[in-house]
């Protein structure tokens, strides 16, 4: 595995967390204010991001949109909740990747529960010489 895919995933996560700032502001407007407010254009988005980072929600919005934004506490509460959900989703994604594709993956290997589901307890006992020849095979009998 090369570094490009993890770097792209990390960059996408950081971009999503940055965009959570105006998304949290807009969601706070819907839930606690009078409606959705999103900056129009790239320049307005950058001004809005700077305003949210410095503690001034509503910057970068038109006057009409700025009236839709509720109190700063509600805006930052939803930003924090959104970022926590993004972090939880990122951690869950890393755990899934680690188990199924990453270094922790055992490709082609069934775990204990899957084997017991397929074979059942009687099937496991019947196939124990094949599954663990070191414990139940001919070599184990010779050692004892």
Z-matrix of the N, CA and C atoms (Angstrom, degrees):
N
C 1 1.448
C 2 1.530 1 108.59
N 3 1.317 2 114.65 1 137.54
C 4 1.460 3 119.57 2 179.86
C 5 1.529 4 110.08 3 -100.20
N 6 1.301 5 116.57 4 178.69
C 7 1.458 6 121.90 5 -173.82
C 8 1.520 7 113.62 6 -83.70
N 9 1.334 8 118.96 7 -12.32
C 10 1.462 9 121.00 8 -172.07
C 11 1.529 10 113.26 9 -65.40
N 12 1.334 11 117.15 10 -46.05
C 13 1.465 12 119.25 11 -177.80
C 14 1.526 13 112.60 12 -66.57
N 15 1.324 14 120.15 13 -46.63
C 16 1.468 15 118.10 14 175.78
C 17 1.528 16 112.95 15 -62.12
N 18 1.332 17 117.09 16 -36.13
C 19 1.464 18 119.99 17 178.50
C 20 1.527 19 110.53 18 -66.15
N 21 1.321 20 117.17 19 -40.70
C 22 1.467 21 120.47 20 177.76
C 23 1.524 22 110.85 21 -65.53
N 24 1.320 23 117.35 22 -40.39
C 25 1.465 24 120.59 23 177.92
C 26 1.523 25 111.00 24 -64.76
N 27 1.321 26 117.05 25 -41.19
C 28 1.462 27 120.29 26 178.34
C 29 1.531 28 110.74 27 -65.85
N 30 1.324 29 117.42 28 -41.72
C 31 1.466 30 120.84 29 179.06
C 32 1.528 31 110.72 30 -64.72
N 33 1.325 32 117.23 31 -40.02
C 34 1.461 33 120.47 32 178.13
C 35 1.526 34 111.00 33 -65.63
N 36 1.326 35 117.09 34 -37.51
C 37 1.466 36 120.47 35 178.37
C 38 1.522 37 110.65 36 -66.58
N 39 1.328 38 117.26 37 -43.56
C 40 1.470 39 120.49 38 178.31
C 41 1.528 40 110.25 39 -63.96
N 42 1.336 41 117.79 40 -42.23
C 43 1.466 42 120.90 41 178.67
C 44 1.528 43 110.58 42 -62.73
N 45 1.320 44 117.14 43 -40.94
C 46 1.470 45 120.26 44 178.51
C 47 1.525 46 110.72 45 -65.11
N 48 1.333 47 116.92 46 -38.28
C 49 1.462 48 119.81 47 179.08
C 50 1.527 49 111.21 48 -67.92
N 51 1.327 50 117.39 49 -36.09
C 52 1.470 51 120.46 50 177.45
C 53 1.528 52 109.75 51 -68.93
N 54 1.331 53 117.32 52 -41.86
C 55 1.459 54 119.86 53 179.24
C 56 1.525 55 112.27 54 -71.91
N 57 1.343 56 116.74 55 -12.76
C 58 1.455 57 119.53 56 175.53
C 59 1.534 58 110.74 57 -68.46
N 60 1.331 59 117.93 58 -22.32
C 61 1.470 60 120.66 59 177.81
C 62 1.536 61 110.92 60 -60.70
N 63 1.337 62 120.05 61 -59.10
C 64 1.468 63 117.72 62 178.28
C 65 1.533 64 112.61 63 -70.54
N 66 1.334 65 117.40 64 -27.25
C 67 1.464 66 118.93 65 177.72
C 68 1.526 67 110.60 66 -67.57
N 69 1.329 68 116.63 67 -40.34
C 70 1.462 69 120.03 68 175.83
C 71 1.515 70 111.60 69 -64.61
N 72 1.319 71 116.40 70 -38.61
C 73 1.468 72 120.75 71 176.70
C 74 1.521 73 110.65 72 -62.83
N 75 1.320 74 116.56 73 -44.14
C 76 1.461 75 120.34 74 178.92
C 77 1.520 76 112.41 75 -66.62
N 78 1.332 77 116.50 76 -41.23
C 79 1.459 78 120.33 77 179.02
C 80 1.518 79 110.78 78 -66.39
N 81 1.325 80 117.11 79 -39.00
C 82 1.466 81 120.34 80 176.37
C 83 1.523 82 109.99 81 -62.24
N 84 1.327 83 116.02 82 -36.94
C 85 1.463 84 119.47 83 176.60
C 86 1.509 85 112.14 84 -63.16
N 87 1.323 86 116.39 85 -38.71
C 88 1.470 87 120.40 86 179.07
C 89 1.525 88 110.74 87 -70.12
N 90 1.339 89 116.64 88 -45.35
C 91 1.462 90 120.11 89 -174.46
C 92 1.528 91 113.44 90 -78.61
N 93 1.338 92 117.84 91 -41.48
C 94 1.456 93 120.71 92 -172.70
C 95 1.525 94 113.64 93 -115.57
N 96 1.311 95 117.36 94 -14.29
C 97 1.464 96 120.40 95 -176.86
C 98 1.520 97 110.89 96 -106.46
N 99 1.318 98 114.53 97 -134.68
C 100 1.461 99 119.71 98 -175.90
C 101 1.519 100 113.77 99 -119.96
N 102 1.344 101 117.55 100 3.02
C 103 1.459 102 118.59 101 179.16
C 104 1.521 103 112.27 102 156.49
N 105 1.318 104 114.64 103 175.51
C 106 1.460 105 123.26 104 -176.43
C 107 1.519 106 110.18 105 -73.31
N 108 1.325 107 116.14 106 137.17
C 109 1.471 108 121.41 107 177.85
C 110 1.525 109 107.94 108 -135.07
N 111 1.327 110 116.46 109 118.78
C 112 1.466 111 122.40 110 178.20
C 113 1.525 112 107.94 111 -131.97
N 114 1.326 113 117.67 112 136.56
C 115 1.469 114 120.16 113 -179.61
C 116 1.532 115 111.66 114 -62.26
N 117 1.320 116 115.70 115 140.22
C 118 1.460 117 121.57 116 -179.42
C 119 1.528 118 109.78 117 -96.43
N 120 1.317 119 117.90 118 114.46
C 121 1.457 120 121.78 119 177.67
C 122 1.520 121 112.91 120 93.70
N 123 1.324 122 114.51 121 162.48
C 124 1.458 123 120.97 122 -176.24
C 125 1.528 124 111.95 123 -66.72
N 126 1.325 125 116.66 124 -43.99
C 127 1.463 126 119.93 125 -179.11
C 128 1.533 127 110.46 126 -61.84
N 129 1.319 128 116.72 127 -44.98
C 130 1.468 129 120.43 128 179.01
C 131 1.520 130 111.14 129 -63.54
N 132 1.330 131 116.41 130 -36.17
C 133 1.462 132 119.98 131 178.59
C 134 1.527 133 110.35 132 -64.78
N 135 1.329 134 117.41 133 -43.98
C 136 1.463 135 120.60 134 178.40
C 137 1.526 136 111.89 135 -64.56
N 138 1.336 137 117.21 136 -41.33
C 139 1.469 138 120.82 137 177.75
C 140 1.530 139 109.40 138 -64.39
N 141 1.325 140 116.53 139 -40.34
C 142 1.463 141 120.63 140 179.15
C 143 1.524 142 111.15 141 -65.26
N 144 1.320 143 117.00 142 -41.75
C 145 1.467 144 120.53 143 177.30
C 146 1.525 145 110.76 144 -61.35
N 147 1.328 146 116.31 145 -45.48
C 148 1.470 147 119.68 146 178.37
C 149 1.521 148 110.66 147 -62.35
N 150 1.326 149 117.87 148 -40.45
C 151 1.455 150 121.46 149 178.14
C 152 1.516 151 111.99 150 -64.07
N 153 1.330 152 116.99 151 -41.62
C 154 1.463 153 120.08 152 179.44
C 155 1.524 154 111.12 153 -68.75
N 156 1.326 155 117.40 154 -37.08
C 157 1.460 156 120.60 155 179.38
C 158 1.531 157 110.86 156 -67.64
N 159 1.319 158 116.75 157 -36.14
C 160 1.469 159 120.25 158 -178.70
C 161 1.525 160 112.96 159 -88.42
N 162 1.336 161 117.72 160 1.70
C 163 1.461 162 120.44 161 175.06
C 164 1.517 163 115.22 162 92.27
N 165 1.342 164 117.25 163 23.46
C 166 1.454 165 120.85 164 -179.93
C 167 1.526 166 110.40 165 -124.90
N 168 1.344 167 117.79 166 80.34
C 169 1.462 168 118.96 167 177.32
C 170 1.526 169 111.13 168 -62.66
N 171 1.288 170 116.16 169 145.40
C 172 1.458 171 121.33 170 178.59
C 173 1.515 172 113.66 171 102.39
N 174 1.332 173 117.62 172 -14.54
C 175 1.465 174 119.36 173 177.06
C 176 1.520 175 108.70 174 -69.26
N 177 1.314 176 115.87 175 146.33
C 178 1.454 177 121.27 176 179.22
C 179 1.520 178 113.02 177 84.27
N 180 1.316 179 116.99 178 -3.11
C 181 1.463 180 120.87 179 178.25
C 182 1.522 181 109.15 180 -101.18
N 183 1.317 182 115.99 181 158.04
C 184 1.463 183 119.16 182 173.71
C 185 1.528 184 108.15 183 -68.48
N 186 1.334 185 116.77 184 164.58
C 187 1.475 186 120.14 185 -179.63
C 188 1.527 187 110.87 186 -59.09
N 189 1.305 188 115.63 187 -39.41
C 190 1.474 189 119.66 188 -179.96
C 191 1.531 190 110.44 189 -64.97
N 192 1.333 191 117.44 190 -42.74
C 193 1.466 192 120.86 191 179.05
C 194 1.525 193 111.07 192 -70.11
N 195 1.326 194 118.28 193 -36.56
C 196 1.463 195 121.26 194 -178.46
C 197 1.528 196 111.04 195 -63.06
N 198 1.333 197 117.73 196 -28.66
C 199 1.463 198 120.86 197 177.47
C 200 1.529 199 111.35 198 -70.91
N 201 1.312 200 117.92 199 -19.97
C 202 1.466 201 121.58 200 -179.89
C 203 1.528 202 112.60 201 -79.81
N 204 1.329 203 116.76 202 -19.56
C 205 1.465 204 121.67 203 -174.77
C 206 1.531 205 109.65 204 -76.62
N 207 1.337 206 117.84 205 127.63
C 208 1.468 207 120.46 206 178.36
C 209 1.527 208 111.95 207 -77.54
N 210 1.315 209 116.27 208 -167.40
C 211 1.469 210 121.80 209 -179.51
C 212 1.522 211 110.80 210 -61.50
N 213 1.338 212 115.28 211 154.85
C 214 1.467 213 121.25 212 -176.07
C 215 1.518 214 112.41 213 -59.72
N 216 1.320 215 117.98 214 -35.47
C 217 1.464 216 120.80 215 -179.19
C 218 1.515 217 112.34 216 -60.47
N 219 1.332 218 116.81 217 -42.45
C 220 1.463 219 120.57 218 179.06
C 221 1.525 220 110.90 219 -66.66
N 222 1.329 221 116.39 220 -39.45
C 223 1.472 222 120.63 221 179.69
C 224 1.526 223 109.99 222 -62.64
N 225 1.327 224 116.92 223 -49.70
C 226 1.465 225 119.77 224 -176.25
C 227 1.526 226 111.85 225 -71.78
N 228 1.317 227 117.93 226 -28.67
C 229 1.468 228 120.49 227 174.28
C 230 1.523 229 110.29 228 -61.20
N 231 1.318 230 116.74 229 -47.47
C 232 1.465 231 119.42 230 -179.46
C 233 1.525 232 112.08 231 -71.23
N 234 1.306 233 118.02 232 -30.31
C 235 1.467 234 120.23 233 175.13
C 236 1.523 235 109.70 234 -65.07
N 237 1.328 236 117.27 235 -44.92
C 238 1.466 237 121.16 236 179.86
C 239 1.530 238 110.43 237 -64.39
N 240 1.326 239 116.92 238 -44.14
C 241 1.472 240 120.07 239 178.87
C 242 1.524 241 110.18 240 -61.43
N 243 1.312 242 116.94 241 -44.43
C 244 1.469 243 120.24 242 179.15
C 245 1.520 244 112.35 243 -63.16
N 246 1.335 245 116.59 244 -43.03
C 247 1.465 246 119.46 245 178.86
C 248 1.527 247 111.48 246 -66.88
N 249 1.325 248 117.59 247 -36.87
C 250 1.473 249 119.57 248 176.08
C 251 1.525 250 111.39 249 -64.25
N 252 1.328 251 116.82 250 -39.24
C 253 1.471 252 119.61 251 176.16
C 254 1.525 253 111.28 252 -64.66
N 255 1.330 254 116.95 253 -39.07
C 256 1.466 255 120.28 254 176.99
C 257 1.531 256 111.38 255 -64.83
N 258 1.324 257 117.06 256 -42.05
C 259 1.465 258 120.44 257 178.64
C 260 1.526 259 109.83 258 -64.23
N 261 1.328 260 117.10 259 -42.67
C 262 1.470 261 120.37 260 178.49
C 263 1.522 262 110.73 261 -61.96
N 264 1.334 263 117.30 262 -42.25
C 265 1.466 264 120.56 263 177.79
C 266 1.526 265 111.20 264 -65.15
N 267 1.333 266 117.16 265 -38.34
C 268 1.470 267 120.33 266 178.75
C 269 1.526 268 110.67 267 -66.43
N 270 1.325 269 117.34 268 -43.16
C 271 1.472 270 120.34 269 178.50
C 272 1.521 271 110.16 270 -63.47
N 273 1.327 272 117.09 271 -43.19
C 274 1.468 273 121.05 272 178.00
C 275 1.528 274 110.33 273 -60.99
N 276 1.324 275 117.02 274 -42.15
C 277 1.460 276 120.40 275 177.98
C 278 1.516 277 112.68 276 -63.48
N 279 1.332 278 117.48 277 -40.73
C 280 1.466 279 121.30 278 177.95
C 281 1.525 280 110.49 279 -65.16
N 282 1.333 281 116.72 280 -41.61
C 283 1.465 282 119.99 281 178.61
C 284 1.521 283 110.35 282 -63.13
N 285 1.324 284 117.71 283 -44.87
C 286 1.469 285 120.40 284 177.36
C 287 1.520 286 111.38 285 -61.12
N 288 1.329 287 116.50 286 -44.57
C 289 1.460 288 119.80 287 178.79
C 290 1.522 289 110.09 288 -61.23
N 291 1.329 290 117.05 289 -45.80
C 292 1.469 291 121.54 290 -177.74
C 293 1.520 292 110.95 291 -58.87
N 294 1.328 293 116.45 292 -43.41
C 295 1.463 294 120.40 293 -176.32
C 296 1.521 295 113.23 294 -74.83
N 297 1.342 296 117.01 295 -34.44
C 298 1.461 297 119.28 296 -171.10
C 299 1.525 298 114.69 297 -104.63
N 300 1.331 299 118.00 298 -27.39
C 301 1.465 300 119.55 299 -177.47
C 302 1.518 301 113.61 300 -129.74
N 303 1.304 302 118.02 301 -22.44
C 304 1.454 303 122.34 302 -173.69
C 305 1.511 304 113.46 303 -84.81
N 306 1.329 305 115.86 304 -161.24
C 307 1.457 306 120.85 305 -177.63
C 308 1.524 307 113.98 306 -62.95
N 309 1.327 308 117.94 307 -24.06
C 310 1.458 309 120.41 308 -179.97
C 311 1.513 310 113.82 309 -85.37
N 312 1.325 311 117.30 310 0.38
C 313 1.464 312 120.31 311 -176.72
C 314 1.521 313 111.20 312 -80.22
N 315 1.309 314 115.47 313 142.77
C 316 1.462 315 122.01 314 172.37
C 317 1.522 316 106.07 315 -117.19
N 318 1.300 317 115.03 316 84.79
C 319 1.457 318 120.33 317 -174.79
C 320 1.520 319 110.85 318 -63.56
N 321 1.310 320 115.47 319 128.16
C 322 1.453 321 121.09 320 178.56
C 323 1.507 322 114.22 321 83.29
N 324 1.303 323 118.07 322 0.15
C 325 1.466 324 121.23 323 -179.04
C 326 1.525 325 109.51 324 -103.62
N 327 1.313 326 115.51 325 133.13
C 328 1.460 327 120.46 326 174.67
C 329 1.524 328 108.36 327 -89.10
N 330 1.328 329 115.51 328 145.01
C 331 1.459 330 117.44 329 176.42
C 332 1.532 331 110.00 330 -84.42
N 333 1.305 332 116.68 331 177.32
C 334 1.452 333 123.43 332 -174.70
C 335 1.528 334 112.62 333 -56.79
N 336 1.330 335 116.29 334 -45.08
C 337 1.462 336 121.15 335 -177.15
C 338 1.522 337 110.79 336 -66.35
N 339 1.325 338 117.13 337 -40.99
C 340 1.470 339 120.40 338 179.56
C 341 1.528 340 111.09 339 -64.80
N 342 1.319 341 116.37 340 -41.31
C 343 1.468 342 119.49 341 179.78
C 344 1.524 343 110.48 342 -65.59
N 345 1.323 344 117.05 343 -44.01
C 346 1.464 345 119.85 344 -179.76
C 347 1.516 346 110.92 345 -65.89
N 348 1.331 347 117.75 346 -34.54
C 349 1.457 348 120.78 347 177.61
C 350 1.523 349 110.61 348 -64.65
N 351 1.311 350 117.59 349 -41.50
C 352 1.460 351 121.28 350 -177.55
C 353 1.522 352 111.47 351 -75.55
N 354 1.329 353 117.39 352 -48.69
C 355 1.462 354 120.83 353 -174.31
C 356 1.526 355 113.86 354 -89.35
N 357 1.297 356 117.69 355 -29.22
C 358 1.460 357 120.73 356 -172.95
C 359 1.522 358 109.11 357 77.57
N 360 1.325 359 115.86 358 168.30
C 361 1.460 360 120.16 359 -177.07
C 362 1.524 361 111.45 360 -65.86
N 363 1.334 362 116.75 361 -41.01
C 364 1.471 363 119.66 362 179.18
C 365 1.524 364 110.54 363 -65.40
N 366 1.323 365 117.12 364 -39.27
C 367 1.461 366 120.56 365 178.49
C 368 1.517 367 112.14 366 -65.81
N 369 1.327 368 116.11 367 -36.64
C 370 1.463 369 119.71 368 176.83
C 371 1.530 370 110.97 369 -63.80
N 372 1.326 371 115.95 370 -43.65
C 373 1.467 372 119.26 371 179.89
C 374 1.530 373 110.85 372 -65.69
N 375 1.315 374 116.01 373 -37.02
C 376 1.459 375 120.13 374 -179.32
C 377 1.532 376 110.97 375 -68.53
N 378 1.337 377 117.62 376 -35.84
C 379 1.468 378 122.02 377 -176.54
C 380 1.522 379 113.08 378 -97.63
N 381 1.329 380 118.52 379 13.70
C 382 1.462 381 120.61 380 -174.33
C 383 1.524 382 113.16 381 -62.97
N 384 1.326 383 118.56 382 -29.50
C 385 1.471 384 120.77 383 179.65
C 386 1.531 385 110.92 384 -69.23
N 387 1.328 386 115.70 385 -30.93
C 388 1.469 387 120.09 386 178.82
C 389 1.533 388 110.15 387 -81.90
N 390 1.335 389 115.86 388 -39.86
C 391 1.468 390 120.31 389 -176.47
C 392 1.524 391 111.08 390 -70.18
N 393 1.330 392 118.03 391 -46.42
C 394 1.470 393 122.66 392 -178.93
C 395 1.521 394 109.81 393 -130.02
N 396 1.334 395 118.15 394 75.15
C 397 1.462 396 119.84 395 -179.55
C 398 1.535 397 112.49 396 -64.74
N 399 1.329 398 116.91 397 -22.85
C 400 1.460 399 119.50 398 179.08
C 401 1.532 400 111.64 399 -70.05
N 402 1.328 401 117.51 400 -25.22
C 403 1.462 402 120.86 401 -179.34
C 404 1.530 403 113.19 402 -101.30
N 405 1.339 404 117.23 403 -33.65
C 406 1.459 405 120.00 404 -171.52
C 407 1.534 406 113.68 405 -122.85
N 408 1.324 407 118.42 406 -2.82
C 409 1.466 408 120.87 407 -177.03
C 410 1.514 409 112.82 408 -82.70
N 411 1.325 410 114.12 409 -169.08
C 412 1.483 411 120.87 410 -178.45
C 413 1.519 412 111.15 411 -64.49
N 414 1.325 413 118.17 412 -36.13
C 415 1.469 414 120.93 413 -179.28
C 416 1.537 415 110.60 414 -65.53
N 417 1.314 416 117.07 415 -33.63
C 418 1.462 417 120.47 416 179.08
C 419 1.528 418 110.06 417 -69.14
N 420 1.327 419 117.14 418 -35.43
C 421 1.469 420 120.97 419 179.08
C 422 1.527 421 110.72 420 -68.83
N 423 1.325 422 116.10 421 -36.56
C 424 1.464 423 120.10 422 179.91
C 425 1.518 424 111.29 423 -67.81
N 426 1.321 425 117.59 424 -34.68
C 427 1.468 426 121.02 425 -179.75
C 428 1.506 427 112.47 426 -71.51
N 429 1.351 428 118.22 427 -28.91
C 430 1.457 429 118.27 428 -176.43
C 431 1.487 430 114.39 429 -88.50
